[in-house]
Amino acid sequence: MNKNAMDQYENCPSYGSFDVKSFSGSPIPFSNNSNNSNNNNSNNINGNNNNNNNNNNNNNNNNNNNNNNNNNNNNNNNNNSNNGSFCVMPPNYNNNNNTNNNEKLEPEPTLDVLTHALHTLYKSNDSFQRKLAEKWLILFQKQPIAWEFCPRLLLETNIFELQYFGASTLESKLKNEWNECNVEMKSKILNTIVSVIQNSTKLPVCCVTRISVTLTIAVMYTFPEIWKNAIFDVIHLAIKQDINTLSLHDPSQNHFNTDRLLMVLEFLSILPDELKKQDLALCKYNEIQKELKLIIDKIYKFLLSVLFLPIGENFEFIKIGYKALSAWLKYMLPSNGTMLQSCFEISFTIGQQKVSNNNNNNNNNNNNNNNNNNNNNNNNKNNNNRNSIGYPLIDSLALVLEGSSLSIEGQTNGSCYIEAFRYAIEQSLSIFPTFYNEATVINQDDSKAKPIFNVFVQFISSNNSQLFTTDLIHRCLNLLISFIEIGSRETISLLFYLIDDFKTHTMLVQQDQNILKFFFLKLLNRFLDVSMYPNDKDYCPIENGTNPLSTSQSAQFNGVFCETNVETLLDDDIEQFRSCSSDCLMNIQENDIVPKSTFLKFLIEKLNGFINEKCPNWEQYESVLYYIYAFSGGSQDGQLEYVPILLNIIPLIPIKSIPLIRTSIKLIGRYASFLKTNTDYLGKVVSDLLPALSHGELIASAASSLLSICISDKCSTMLWPHFNQILDQIEPTLLGPQKSNPSIVLVYKSLLHILQKAPINDLSPPFTRLISPVIPNITDHVPRPKSKDHYNLLVVQLSILYSVNEIIEYDEFATMGPNGELTSPPSKHPLYPFFQTTIPIQGQLLKQYKSEFEIIDSITMFYRYMMLYFREIANDFVDEILQQATQSFNQYPIASLLQIISSIIIPKLQPLTITNIKNSISLISNTFINTLKSVVLATSTSITSTTTTTNDDKSNFILDFTITPDITKDYLNLLTKILKTSPQCIEPNIISTICIYIIYNLTDLTKDKPTTSNCCLFLTNCLSLNNGKLQTSDPNGNKVLEQIKNEMNALFDSDPKHSYVLVYNILMNICWTPTSIQVTQHFSDVLLSFAIGYPNLLKLHATNILNDPNFLKDKQINPHDKQSFLTNILKSNSTQVDYRSSNNNNNNNNNNNNNNNNNNNNNNNNK
């Protein structure tokens, strides 16, 4: 069952409803300002905390009720609260939650202690006390004694929080511990649950729902083998007669026990959903389904009989009855079409009942009183809707029909249900249009409109050709069009899933293309309306006649910009709707459901129509332009012919606003492929974009569009002759207030793309002019910045620096003569002075900002791009860069610094560089190991040995590689690159040392899968040295590899325990540790590499380990499986696939054994 199953059925009230007088002896005062938001607490403790902001009046009413009802009870709850703080904690408790669930709690649990613990958790201002209370409660839930306290908390107290905690604990324990219990214990648990549900008549609604979830779990575990008549037994709690005597023809003969009806209906609404999900381990779903088929009609009969109750005083029961009926229709249809026909007929009859205002008001008052008692405010909203609409069950009726057409698809005898479903569909087509119109146009109530809309979405989604004819689908489409034309944004969004998966719905695809085209154009037209900017905001429209993309009136244009102080960003929900809706229609177009350019042509005609009609609303223009922008991406096949039309009509829009201009600018950026072949348009578009860069609200879109154009080789080539003119126009922006705006980086990238096309002899002057102002912006902040704005400026300017290396490449061929000789050394390259200036500055920043990840990452990117694109120049600076990265890492280890060093390493390095790298790796390795050790010591982590060696033996090698997974990854990648590229850059003993640390900590790696992969891969490469597979092209490097191999051999020869621990830990991981197949394969690779390199050691240790009767003794692995596995791994010449196969087979065998053990109540295996 889903851990948060409760979330789907009821909103949990706030723990803030605790009353001071309910804890009269508590030393911790309550106040309205107490922080009750404990989001990090265990779900098992607080259940569903999604709605913690309940109305204070309701809380106060509830508190008063609790106080009045519980004075006598609370007098007994004061003894434990006399001390000044809540200091409960289990023995041997430590901060790492390493507690023994079987240990005795201190203090021992009593109702008083539990009361005080919950009070402390949710009302104390002392975070330490709250933490202690939380941990005590979590541990309490795991104790066997908690089974005894759950019914007491529910039935012997009247404090809601205690009752809810009891219900939550009972559910949690049943879900997690049932399979570990023996038969006697299961019997006691079942009796406890039955006792609770029989006495649940006075529990709050939330607790009833939680108990219903618990009851569902119990039934799924026990029905039908243990609790043969579980379903009927539960149903009979709600009726005063035998279920067989219920009548659908004469409802007056039906008699209900309304005190228990709510719980029974909640149970029947939850059970089919959980059976359909099949999330509960070891539940026999097939047997349950087989038994349910025999009694399913009686379940439907009971639910339908509930619908006949008088609606005025039983509204909530009927509502939940519809909910349960819907859940069962989706899970299992009745046994025959007659019963299904009755379901639909009764549902339609009851669902269309109109409730008088007087009945509504009386019902509202009753429900409001209940809500105050239970802190459940959501019912108030439902009651208000009923009062205003008059047809309160229409949405419930729609809920019954939503998934009904899909449930028939999996039926082998579906033909018997056809008539019933056709009745439901025809009735839906007949009655729902009126109710939908009332919900949307008159009441604007999406809670009623959405279920109705979704009914027809489900209808047209069906692929059942026997039920849905082409004509019927056409009728449903036409009705949906009428719904779409008046539907809200939220309602129309229900179509997204269908449209995304449209091609799989054969009945829809088979419709005439003109019909589908008409449908989607209607849909797009509605998208335009509901995705406009809200017209109740002032976006400071720009004067008529001002061209949003024209420099001819730049003075007037910029003046309006300066006066705009209004927030002009689109609401998040509209932004998301626009994105989803355009993606859906793009999917339709790309799958050829409608002809190419259908939507684009429609939108341009729409825009032209608005202009001709002189539409005064800029929001309409902007919405059309956005969707044109959305459809202008991708391959643009057949779109380019519309670009000149757009570029000519956009300036004709009679009214402007900043959002409209921004969308127009974004649209222009889509057409680089058109502009590269149309020089006239290119020049005009770029000149029109540049003024927008000076405006704070337009710079992001203008910079993005400019970059999209300049990335094109042809566009940047055509713009290069005009570089200085472009820079003249935007230089004030680059040097002005916008220089700290992150979007300014895109502007620099655009200009750098143009510079990339400059001849090498012409590059220096414009490059110097562009970049030289950036240097002072950085050097001024080498000391710590004075403010956040200064820091942001530094980050932006550093991003500009690494953009230089990212975009401009060093072309060594440009300096070569016809015979391949260098005509000029790299030091003569125009960018050489740039590196001479910036590299020392980067070193100062690394020292000054050693813990600032943004700055470190920017410098890392600078050096990595430099090594990649300017290697000939970089060779003159590698030693300085290496020193910077090494010193910075030793001061403050950050993973990205290791990437700098890794980028330096290439074959055929200079001898001095090799020596420096060797020294650097030694220092870094020492820092890396000490860092991990210091974290282990600081957290006092006790790593339990899984080998036969003593704890003292292993304590010398404790190292948790998962503590800093990023550093571990980059450090091991660095060592691996050295081994494969330039082995002479490392001391051999470093490799063997890291290997031994990995070997002794293999069993702890599974805490983090990426770390497992990285460590196993490194260890595999190192073990492969012994079979000679790892070689380099450099003889000196191969000599070092030979030395490393000798170190590895000496490692295993000097102490047999090392190889034994390796084999033992590998076998533990691949034989038992619950890991994924991918992780198991990593361990298998290590085993294979060791088997090939050290076959005798593997045979020796594997034989001893697997023949040891104590190995995995408590797991009860079949001895035959052990022997089979041993036989497979002793085949030292086997391929890698054989090893993995044998390991996976063994895992499968273990899993099978595990299942058998669980079936035999071997509780230890479960744990």
N, C-alpha and C positions, 0 to 999 in steps of 0.2 A: 504493500500500500504506500501511496505517496506520503512522504514525511509531513507534508503540509496539507493533508487531505481535508483538514478542517477548513482551510481557506475557501474551499469550493462551496461550502454549505452554510456557513454562518459567520457573521462578523463578531469577533471577540471584543467585549468591552474593555475599557481601560482599567489597569490596576490602580489608577488614581482614584478609584471610588472607595478605597479604604477609608473607614471612618475612625477618627481619633478615639471615639468612645468604644469602638470595638477592641481597642488595645489600651484599655484604661491604665494599665500598669507599665506601659512602654516608656522608656526614658527618652525616646526620640520624638520630638514634637512634629506635628504635621503643619504644613503651610501651603498656600496656593501656589507658591513659587518653587515647590520641590520639583526636582528633575526626575520625571518618571519615564524617561526615554532610555531604556536599557536594551538597546538594539543588539548588543553583543551577547545577551544572555542565551542560555540554551533554549532551543525550541521546545524541548520536552518540558521545560519549566513554565514558560509563558505562553505556550501554544501559539495562537495567531495574534500578533500584536500590530496588525496593519491599521487598526482604527483606534488609536489611543487618544484621540482628541474629541472625546464625547462631550456633549453639552453639560456645562457645569450644573445647571438646574437639575438635570436628571441625576447627576452624580449626588447632589445634595439630597434629593428625594430618596435616592437609594440608601444613602448613608443614614438618614433619619429612620427609614424603615428597618435597616439592619439594627440600628441602635435600639429601637423600640422592641424588636422581636428577640433581641439577644441579651438583654440585661442579665438574666439569670445565667445564661451560658458563659458570658464573658467574665463573671465573677470568678470562674474557675480557671481563667486563662492568664492570671496576673503574676503567678509565683515566679515565673522564669524571667521576668522583665525588670527585676530590681537592680541588676548590675548596669554599669554605665555604657556598655557596648556589647555587641553580639560577637563573641569570641569562640564560636563553635568551629571546630576543625577536626578532621579525622587524625588518628595517630599516624606518625611517620609521613605526614603530609609535606609535600614540597611544591615549589612554584611551577614545576613541570607537569603537574597533574599525574605524577607517578604514584597512584594510590592503589591499594588492594581493595577490590570491591567486597571482599569477604571480611574485612577488618571491622571491628566494632566502632561505631560512630561515637564521637564525643562532642557534645553531650548526647545521651541516648535519645532517640526520637520519641517525642510525645506530642500530643496536640498542642500543648503550650509552646514547645520548642518550634514546631512547624509554623505556628502562628507568628511567633516572633521572628523566625527566619524569613518568612515572606514579607513581613512588615519591614525588616531591615533591608531586604533586597530592593524594595520598591519605594521606600520612604526615607531611608537614611541619607544624610548629606555626606557621610563619610565613605569615600570610594573604597577604602580598604575593607571596611565592615561589609559593604555590599558584595565585594569580591569573595570574602569568606563565606557569607551567607549563600551566595550563588554556588560555590563549590560544594558546600555542605549539602545543599538541596539536590545538586546533580548526583552526588555520591549516594544520598538517601534513596533516590529513585532506582539505583542499581542494587539496593539491598533486598534480600528476600523478605524482610519485615515490611517492606513497602506494600506488598500484596495485602497485608492485614490493615494497613492504615487507609488505603483508598476508600473502602466503603465507609469507614468512620468519618473521613473528611467530607464525604458526600452526604451522609445521612445523619450524622451527629452534630453537625455545625450548620449554622444559617448564614455564615459569612461567605459571600460569593467567591472571593479570591481563594479561600481554602477549598471550597467545593470544586472550583475549576481546576485547581492544581491537582486535586484528587482524581478528577476525571482524566486529565491529561496524563498523569502518571500511570493510571490503569491502562490507558491506550498504549502508551510507550512500552510498558513492560510486556504487555500481551504481544505486541508486534515483534519485539526483539528477543523475548526469552521463552516463548511458548515451546519452541522445538527443543529446548534444553531441559524441559521439565519432564519428570517421570509421570507415570499414569496417575498415581495418587495425587500429585501436585496439580496436574491438569484438571482432575475432578474437583479439587478445592477451588481452583481459579474459576471454573465454569459455574460452580455454585455461587461464588462471590458475584459474578457478573449477573446471574439470574436474580440474585437477591437485590442487587442495585436497581435493575430495570423494573422489578416488581414494586419498588418503593420510590420510584423517581417522579412521582406526581407533583411534588412541590419544588423540584429543582428548577433553577433558572433556565431559560431557553438555550443559552450557550452550552450549559452543562449537559442538557438533554441531547443536543447535537453531538457533543463529544462522546457521550455514552453510546449514542447510536453508532458512531464510528467504531467504538470498541466492540459493540455487539456485532457489527458487520465482520470484524476480524475474527471474532470467536466463531461465528457461523461458518465462515470460509475455512477455518481450520478443522471444524468438527462435522460439518454437513457433507454427506449423509451418513458416514460410517459411525461416528460417535453419537452425534445428536441427530437422530433419524428424522424427526419431525420439527426441525429447528424453525423453518419458515412459518409453518402453521402455528407452532407454539407462540411465536412472536406476534403473529397476526391476531391470535385469540386474546392477547392482552388488551386489544382495542375493541373487541366486540363482545356482546353479552349473549352470544348464541354460536352454534356451530357454523363454520364457514360455508358448509354445504347448504345451509338454509337461507343464505343471503339472497335477496331477490332484486333483480334489475327491473322487473315489471311492476312491482308494488313496493316502492322504497319505504313505505310506512311500516313494513314488517321488519326492517333492519334496525337494530339497536346497538349503539356504540358506547364504549367507555371512553368518553372524551378526555378524561384525565391522562390517559396513556396513548391517545390517538396520535399526538404530535410525535412522540418518540418512534412509534411504529411506522409512521409515514416517512420520517427522516431515515429510518433504517431501510425502508424499501426504495428510497430515492438514491441512497448511497450504494447499496449492494450491487445493482447492475453495472454501475460505473466502474466499481473496483473489479468486478469479474471480467469486464471488458478490457481493462488495462493489464490485468494479470501481473501485477507488481509484487505480489506476496510470495515469498520463496516457499517452496515445498507444499504449496496448496494444490490439491488435486482438482484442477479446473475442469478437466474432461468429465470426471465423475459427477461433479456438481452440476455441470450443464446437462448431463444425461438424466439426472434425477429431476432437474427443474422442468425439463420438457414434459414430464408426467403430470406436473401440478401447475403449469404456467397459466392455464385458463382460470384457475381458482384465484391466483394472484391478481389477474386482470379483473376478475369479478369483484374482488374486495375493493380495489382501487376505484372502479367505476361506481360502486355503491357509495363510496365516500363523496363522490361528486354530487349525489342527490341530496346531501344534507342542505338544510336551509342556509342560503348564502349569507344572510345578514349577520348571524351570530357565529358562523363557521367559515368565514371567508379564508382565514389562514390555513385551515385544514384542507379546504378545496384547492387552494393555491399549491400547497405541497403535494396534494394528490395528483394534480396535473404534472408537476415536476417529476414525480415518481413514475407516472404513466409514460411520460416522454422517455425517461431513462430505460424503461423496460422495452419500449418499442424499438429503441436503437440496439438493444442487446439481444432480445429474443422475441419474435412475433408470436401471437397466439397460435394454437395448434391448427386452427382452421379459419377460413375467410369469414365465417359467420360471426365469430367472436371479434375479429378485427373490425368488421362492419359495425358491430355494436359499439366498439371503442370510439370509432369516428362519429357515429350518430349521436351518442351521448355527449361526447366532447363538444361537438358543434352546438348541441342544444343548450347545454349548461354554459358554454363559453360566451354565448350571445345574450345572456341574461343582463338586464339593466337593473341597477340597484338604485333605489330612491335615495334622495338626499337625506331624508330623516334617518333611514337605516344606516346610511354611511356615517352620519354624525355620531349616532350612538355607538356604532362599531369603532369609530375613531377614538372615542373617549375611552372605551374599554381597552383598546390596544395601547393607547398612550399610557394608561395606568400600568399595564404590563411592562411597557417599555421602560418606564421609570424604575420599576422594580428590578429589571434585568439589565439596565444600562444599554439597551439596544435601540438606537435612534433611527436605524434604517427603515423600520416599519412605518415611522411617521411619514417618511417621504412617499411610501406606497399608499398610505391612507389618503394623503393629500391628492395624489393622482387619481385615486378612485373617486374622491369627492368631486373632482372637476370634470372627469371624463364620463362617468356613468356606466361604462362597460368595463369593469375592472378585470375581467378574465380573458380579454381578447389576446393579450400577450401570452398568457398561459396556454390558450388554445393554439396559438402560433408555435409555441415551444413544442407541443405534441407533434405538430406536422413537420417541423424543420428537418429532421433526419429520417422521416418515415419512408420517403421515396428511395433513399439509399439503402435502408435495411432490407429491402426486398431482393437486392442484387445477389446476395450470397445464399439465397434460399433455393434448395433443389426442387421444391414443389411450389415455386413462386406463383404459378398460374392460378392457384386457388385464392390468392389475395388480390388479383387484378381488379375485380369488381369493387372491392372495398377501397382500394387506393384510387380508382377512378372516381368513386363517389367523393372521396376527400378532396381530390384535385378540383372537380367541378364545383364543389361547395366553396372551396378557397377562391376560385376565380369569380364566384358570384358575390360573396359577402365581404371579402377583405378590402376591395378598392374603397368602399365607403368608410370603413374603419381607418384605413391608412390615410385617407384624405382628412378625416377628422383629427387624427393624431398629429399630422404634419402641419396642415394649414391652419386649423382652428386652435389646437392646443400646443403645437410645437413641442411635442413630447416624443423624443427619440426612443425612450424606453418602451413605448408602444409601437412605434413605427419600425424599429429595427427588426424585431422578431417577424413581423409580417413581411417585410422586404426579404428577409433571409429565407422564408418559406419558398418563395419563387426562385431564389438563387439556387436552393437545393433541388427544386423541381427541374430546372434546366440543366443542372449538373449531372442528372441521371443518364446513364448509357443503356437503360432498359428499353429496348425498342418495342417490346411487347406491351409495355405500359404507356410510354411516351411516343406518340406518333409525331411525324414531322409537323402536322397541323397543330397539335397540342403544344409543341415546343414554340411554334410561331405565335400562338396566342399568349403564352407565358412571356415571350420576349416583348410583345406589344404592351402587355400589362406592365412589365418592368420599365418600359420606356416612360409610361405615364407616371410611374413611381419616381423614376430618376428625375423627371422634370420638376418635381416639387420636393424631392428629398434633400436632407441636410448632408453636409460633408461627411459626418460620421456614419450616416446610414449608407450612403453610396460606397463608402470604403469597404463594405461587405462584399463588393464585387471583385476586389483585388485578387483574392485567392483563386477565384474561378478564372479570371482573365489570364493570370500567370500560367495556369495549367490548361488553357483553353484547348489546345490541340489534342489533348487526351480525351476530350468529350466528343465522341463521334457523332452523337445526335445533333450537337451544335454545329460541328464542322460541316455536316451534310446539308445545312440550310443553304438556301440560295445566297450567293455572294452579295447581291444587291440588298437583300434583307439584312445581312450582317453589317454591310457598309452603313446602311441607314441607322442601325442600332448603335454602332460605335461612334458615328458622327453626332448622334443625339447625346451620347454619353460624354463625348469631348465637349460639346457645347455646354453641358451642365458643369463639367469640370472647370470651364472658364469662369462660370458664375460663382461657384462656391470657393474658388481659390483666389479670388481677388483680395487685395488689401481691404481691411475693414474701412468702410466709408465714414465711420464716426471719429476718425482721427485726423488731425491737421498735419499734412505732410508738406506744407508750404509750397503750393504750386508755383511754377515759374511763369513769367509773363508770356502772354500769347506772342507768337512770332519768334521766340527765342529758339534757336536750333540746338538740340541737345548734343549734336555731333558736328558742330560747325565752329570754326575759329573766327568767322567773320564778325561775330558779336561777342568776342571773348570777354570784353570789359563788363558788359551788362551781365553776361552769364556768370562770371566769377563774383560779381557783386551780390547776386542772389544767393550764391553758395555761402558767402560769408555771413549772411543774415539768417541762415538756417540753423536752428538749435534744437530741432525736433528729432526724436529717435525715429529712424526710418527703416529699421530692420523688421522683417516680416515675422509674424508670430510663429512659434515653433510648430504648432499643430498644422498650420496652413503650409509651412515649408515642407513638412513631412508628407502631407497629402499631395502636394505638387510633385514631389519626387516619386512617390509610389504610383500615382496616377499616370504620369508620363512614362515611367518604366513599363507599366502594364501595356499601354497602347503601343509603345515601341516593340514590345514582344509580339503583339498582334501583327504589326507591320512586317517584322522580320520573318515571321512564320508564314507570310503570304496569305493571311486570312483576308486581308483587303489589299488592293493594288498599292504598289509603292507610291509614295508622295501623296497619298489620299489625304492624310491629316495635314500635311504642310500646305497643300493647295487650299484646303478648306480654311485654314487659319489666315492665310494671306488674303483670301477673299473676305474673310470676316474683318480683318484689319482695314482693308480698303473700304469696306462698307461703313465702318465707324467713321473713317475720315470723310467720306462723301456726305454722311449724315451729320457731320460736325458734332459728334458725340461729345458732351461736355465733361464726361467722367474719365479722368486719366487712369483710374483703376482698371477700367475695361481694356484700355490700350496695353497697359502693363501686363495684364494677365495673358492676353493674346501673344505678346512678345515673349513672355516666359516659355509658353508651350512651343513657339517657333524655335526658340533656343534649344529646348529639350529635344525636338525632332531634327535638329540640324547637326547632331553628333554622328558618330559612327562612320560608315563608309562614304556617306553623302552621295550614293549613287542616285542619279536623277534629281538631285537637289540643287546643283550648282546653277541650273537655268533660272532658279527663283531668286538667286542672290542679287543680281542687278535690280530686280524689281523691288526687293526689300530696301536696298541701299538708297533707292530713289523715293520710296514712299515714307520711310521713317521720318525724314525731316519735315514731312507734310503734316505730322500729328499736330493738331491745333493747340494742345495744352500740354505742359510739361510739369514734371515733378522729379525730385531726386530719385525715388524708387524707379520711375519710368526710365530716366536717363541711365541709371545703373544697369537695368535689364537690357537696354539697348546696347550698352558698351559690352556686356557679357556676350550678347549675341554676335557682335562683330568679331570677337575672338574665335568664333567657330569657323570662320571662313578663310583661314590661311590658305587652304588648297585652291580657293578661287583667286585670292589676291596674288598668289605667286605667278599667275599667268596673266594678270591684268594690272600693269604698272600704274595706269592712271588712277584706278581705284585704290591701290596700295598707298600711294603718296597722300591722297586725301584722307583715307581712314586713319593713318598714323598721325597726321597733323591734327586731326580732330580728337584723337585719343589723348594727346599730350597735355592739353589744358586740364583734363580731369584729374591728372596726377597731383595737382596742387590742392585738391579738395579732399578733406579727411574721410568723407563718406563715399567717395568714388574711387579713391586711390587703389583699393583692393581689387575691384573689378577691372579698372583700367590697366593696372599693372599685370594682372593675369591675362587679359586679352592681348596686351602688347607682347608678352612673353610667348603666347601661343603663335603669334605671327612671326616673331623673330626666330623661333626654333626652326622654322622652315628654312632650309638651306637657300632656296631660291629667293625668298623674301629678304633674308639677311644679306645676301649677296647684292641685291638691288638697293638695299638701304645703306650699304657701306659708304658709297660716295657722299651721302648726306649725313654722315655720323656727326660731324662738328655742328651742323645746323640743329640736329636733334638735341645734342648735348647743350647747345646754347639755350634752347627753349626750356629744358627741364633741369638745368643746373641749379637754379634757385630752389627747386623742390628737393634735390639731393642734398643740398647744404643747409636747408632751412629746418623748420620745426618737424618736418616729416622724416627726418633722418633716423629717428628712433622707431619709426613705424615698421613692423616686420614686412609689410608689403613692399617697402623700398628695396628689399633684397631682390624681388622679382624684377624691378626696374633695372637694377644693376645686371642681373642675369640677361635681360633682353639686350642691353648694350654690349655685354661681353660676347653674346652670340653674333652680333654685328662685327665686333672687333676680330672675332675668329676668322672672318673672311678677308681681313686686311693682309696685303703682302707683308712678309716678315720685315722688310726694310722700312715699311710705313707704320709699323705697329707701335713703336715706342712713344711718339709724342701724344697720340690720343689716349693710349693706355695710361701714361703718366698723369695726364690731365684728369682722367676718370678716377684713378685709384689713389693718387697722392693725398686728397683730402681725407681719405679713410684712416690713414696712418695716425694723424694727430688725435682723431676721435678715439683711437685705441690707447695710444701712449698716455693720454690725459687721465686714463682710468687704470693705469698699472697699479697705483695705490688703490686701496679699497674705495669703491664708489660711495658717494655721499648719500645717495638715495636710490630707491627702486628704479626711478626713471634713468638715472645714470647707468645702473646695471643693465637695464633693458637696451640702452643705446650700445653698450659694449657687446652684448650678445648679437645684436643686429649687425654691427660693423664686422665682427668676427665671421659671421655667416657670409658677408660679402667677400671676405678674404678667401675662404675656401671655395667660393663660387668661381674665383679666378682659376684655381687648379682643376675644378670640375669641368669647366667649359673649354678653356683654351689648352690645346695640346702642343707639346714641344715636338716640332717636326725636324728630326735629325737629318732627313733627306734634303731639307732646304739648305743645309750647310755643307753638302757634299758636292764634289766635282764630278765630271763625267765618268771618271774611273773609280768612284767610290771613296776618294780621299776627302778628308775634312778640310773645307776651305776656311772655316773659322771654328774655334773651340767653343764648347757650350758657354763659357764665360762671356762670350760676345753676344749671346742671345739677349734680345731686348728685355726679357723678364728676369734676367739674372740679378740685376740690382734690386728688383722687387723681393726676391728671396733673401738676399743679403740683408735687407732692411727688416723684413718681417720675422725671420726665424729667431733672432735674439729676443724680439718682443714676445714671441710665443713662449720662449723659455721663462721670461720674467712672469708672464701670466700663469704658467704652470706652478711656479713657486707661490705666487700670491693667492691664487684661487684653487688650491690643491683639492678642495672638497666640493667645488661647484661643478656639478655634473654637466650643466649646459655649456659652460665654457670649456671644460675638458673635452667634451664631445666635439665641439666646433674645432678645436685645435687638432684633435685626432683626425677629423675629416680632412683638414688642411694637409696634414702630413701624408695621409693615405693616398689622396689624389695626387699629391706631389710625387710620391714614389711610383705611382701608376703611369702618369702622363709626362713627367719631367725627370725621368730616371737619370739621364745624362747630366743634367744640372744637379740633381739631388746627390749624386755621388760625392760632390764636394762638401756636402753638409751632413752626411749620415752620422758621422761621429758626434757632432754637436747635438743632433736630434736624439741620438741614442742616449747620450748623457742626460738630456732633459727628461726623457721619458723614464729612465731608470731612477733618477733622483726623486722625481715626482711620485713614482709608484712606491718607493721605499718610505716616503713620507706619509702617503695616504693611498693605499692600494685601491685602484679603480680598474675595472676590466679593460676599458677602452685604451688605456695606456699600453697594455700588452699588444693591442692591435697595431700600434705604431711600430713597436719593435719587430713584430712579425712582418710588417710591410717592408722593412729594411732588408730582410734576409732573402738573398738570391744566390744562385751559383756564382762562383768565381769572384768572391769578394777580395778586397785588398787585405794583406796580412794584418795591418794595424786594425782594420775594422773587425776582422775575425777575433783578434785578441780582446778588443773592447766588447764585442758581443758576448764572448765567453765570460768575461768579468761581470757583465750586466746580468747574464742568466744566473750566475752564481748568487749575486746579490738578491735578485728577484725571487729565486727559489727559496732562499733563506727567509725572506719577508713573507712569502706565500705560506710556508709551513708554519712559521711563528704566528701568523695571523690566525690560521685555523686552530692552532693549539691554544692561543689566548682566548678564543671564543669558547672552546670546549671547557677550559678551566673556569672562565667567567660564569658559565651557565651550570657548572657542576654536573655535566651530563655523565651519567653512568652507563657505559656501553656494555651490555651483557655479552660475554663471550659465547660464541656458538661453536667453538672448537674444543678439542680436548686439552688444549693448553690452559695453563692457569691464568687467572686474571692478571697476575704480576707479569707474565710473559707478554700478554697483549697490551698492557698499559703503556709499554714503551712505544707502541705503534698506533695509539688512538688518534684518529684524525677524521673529522667529519667533513668530507668533501661537499656535502649538500648544504652546508651553512652559507657558503658564498658561491652559488652555482655559476654565476656569470664569470667570476674570476677563475674558478676551476676550469670552465670551458675554454676560455681564452688562453690560460696558462698551458693546458694540455695541448691545445691546437698549436701553440707556439713551439713546444717541444717536438711535436710530431712534424711540423714543417722543417725544423732544424734537422731532424733525423733523415728526412727525405730529400732535403735540399743541400744542406751544408753541415754535416755532422761535426766537423772540426770546430764548430762554434759552441760546443758544450763539453763540460767535464763528464766523463763516463759514469762516475759514481752518482751523479744527479739522477740519471735515468733509473738506475737500480734502486736508489733510495725511494723515489716516487712509486716505483712498482711495488716495493714491499709495503708501503703505506696503503696502497690500493688493495693489495692481497688481504691484509688483515682487517680491512673495513668493507669488504665486498657485501656483506649481508646488510650493512646500513645504507648502501647506495640506493636501495629500492624506494627510499623515501622521496626521491626525486628522479623521475624517468630520464630527463635530459642529462643529468649528472651520471646516471647509470650508463647511458649510451657513451658519453665522452670518456669515462674512466675505462670501460670495457674495450673501447676502440683503441685507446692508448696502450693498454696492457696487451691486447692482441698484437699490435704492431711490435712491441718490445719482445714478446715471446717468439715472434716470427724471425727475429734475428738469428736464432739458432739453426734455422733451416736454410739460411742464405738467400731468402727471397727479397730482402730489403737491401738494395745496392744503389750507389750513385755513380755518376759519370766521372767523378773526381777521385783519383787514386788515394789522395790524402784523406778524403772523406771515408772511403772504404776501410782505411786503416783504423780510423776512429770507431767505425761500426764494429770492427773486429774486437776492439778493446771493450766496447759496451757489451758485446756478446759474452766475452770472457768474464766481465763483471756479473752478468746475469747467471752464468754457469757457477761462478764462485759463490754467488748468493745461495743457490740451492744446494751446492756441495758442502758449504760450511755449516749449515744447520738444516737437517731434514725437516724440521718443523715448518719451515717456510713453504716448501712444496706441499707438505701435508695440509697446511691451512688453506692453501690455494685450492686444492682439490676438494677439501671438505666444504668450504664456503660455496664453491661453484655448485657442488651437488646439492647442498641445502637450498640454494636459490632456484635451481631448475627442477628439483624434485618436489619441493613442498611450498616454498614461499609464494603466497598468492600474488603473482605479478602477471602482466599482460604477455601475450605471445611475443610481441616485439621485444620486450625486455628479456624474456627467456632466450630469444635468439642471440642477443648480445652476450649473455653468459655462455651460450653454446659456442659462440665464436672464440671466446677465450679458451674454453675447454678443447676445442679443435686445435687451436694454435699450440697449446701446451702438449697435446697428444702427438702432434707432428714433431715438435722440437724436443720433447722430453718423454718419449713413449714409455720407457722403462719406469720412470717415476710415476707416470699416470697409472700404469697397470698395478704397480705395487700399492699405491695409496688407495686407489679405487677399490681394489680387491679387499683390502683391510677394512675400509670404511663400510662398504655395502654388505660385507659378510658379518659385520658387527651387529649382533642382535639388538643392541641398544640404539643403533642409528635409526632415527625416526620411529622409535618404539611407541611413543605415545600417539603417533599418527595412525598406527595400525595399518601400515602399508603391507600389501600382500607380498610375502617372501618371493613368490614366483615372479612378481613384477620387478623386484629388486634384482633378481638373478638375470632376468631378461635384459634389464637396463645395463647391467654390468657386462653382459656378453656383447652388447652393441658398442659400448664405449671402448672396449678392449680391441676393437677392430681399428688399429691405429692408422690403417691405410684408407679408411672410409672417407668418402667425400663429405663436404660440409652439409649437403642436403641430408645425407644419412644421419649425421649427428643430430641435426635439428629434428629430423623425423623421429629418431629414437627418443629424443628429449620430449618432444610434443606428445608422442605416444605414451610416454611414461606419465606426463602431466595428465593426459586423458584418463589413464588407468587410475591415477591417484584421485582424480575428480570422481570417477565412477565409484571407487572405494569410499570416497567421502560421502557420496550420496547414499550408498548402502549403509554406511555407518550411521548416517543421520536417520535413515529409515528404521534402524535398530535402536534408536534412542541412545547413541553414543555421544553424550553431551560434550565430552572433551573435544571431539573433532569439530563440533560446531564452533566452539570458542576459537 
